[in-house]
Amino acid sequence: MADKDLIPLSETEIISRLKSFPDWKYESNKIIKTFEFASFTDAVHFIDGLVDFCNSLDHHPDIFISFKKVRFELTRFSVGGKVTARDFTVAQKIEHDFQKKKNPNL
């Protein structure tokens, strides 16, 4: 039996959910956002902080580092490269951690 959060979402569902995720885009069957950090080291540390969470969900996003910028591309390869609710769970964690980094009082 498949996990309910691994069922591919329709484009309408994806667009609707993205309304709660500022600056995330849907393109090429992925939800995507680029974040900018103060330094390369901060960017790498941020990614490192997500490893355990991503492993616990068995979800491993494509991550691209360009100096101080990190681009996350979320899709679920095991269901044919489609966006699922689990992608949004990971996006939510990324957003939360990024906002907390910017404002530690959150």
JOBELNOR-V676142 format. One record per residue. N is the residue number from 1. SS is DSSP state (h for helix, s for strand, l for the rest). BURIAL is I if it has 9 or more other C-alpha atoms within 8 Angstrom, else O. Layout:
<<N:SS:BURIAL> <N:SS:BURIAL>>
//
This chain:
<<1:l:O> <2:l:O> <3:l:O> <4:h:O> <5:h:O> <6:h:I> <7:l:I> <8:s:I> <9:l:I> <10:l:O> <11:h:O> <12:h:O> <13:h:O> <14:h:I> <15:h:I> <16:h:O> <17:h:O> <18:h:I> <19:l:O> <20:l:O> <21:l:I> <22:l:O> <23:l:O> <24:l:I> <25:s:O> <26:s:I> <27:s:O> <28:l:O> <29:l:I> <30:s:I> <31:s:I> <32:s:I> <33:s:I> <34:s:O> <35:s:O> <36:s:O> <37:l:I> <38:l:O> <39:l:O> <40:h:I> <41:h:O> <42:h:I> <43:h:I> <44:h:O> <45:h:O> <46:h:I> <47:h:O> <48:h:O> <49:h:O> <50:h:I> <51:h:O> <52:h:O> <53:h:O> <54:h:I> <55:h:I> <56:h:O> <57:h:O> <58:l:O> <59:l:I> <60:l:O> <61:l:O> <62:s:O> <63:s:O> <64:s:O> <65:s:I> <66:s:O> <67:l:O> <68:l:I> <69:s:I> <70:s:I> <71:s:I> <72:s:I> <73:s:I> <74:s:I> <75:l:I> <76:s:I> <77:h:O> <78:h:O> <79:h:I> <80:l:O> <81:l:I> <82:s:I> <83:l:I> <84:s:I> <85:h:I> <86:h:I> <87:h:I> <88:h:O> <89:h:O> <90:h:I> <91:h:I> <92:h:I> <93:h:O> <94:h:I> <95:h:I> <96:h:O> <97:h:O> <98:h:I> <99:h:I> <100:h:I> <101:h:O> <102:h:O> <103:l:O> <104:l:O> <105:l:O> <106:l:O>>
//
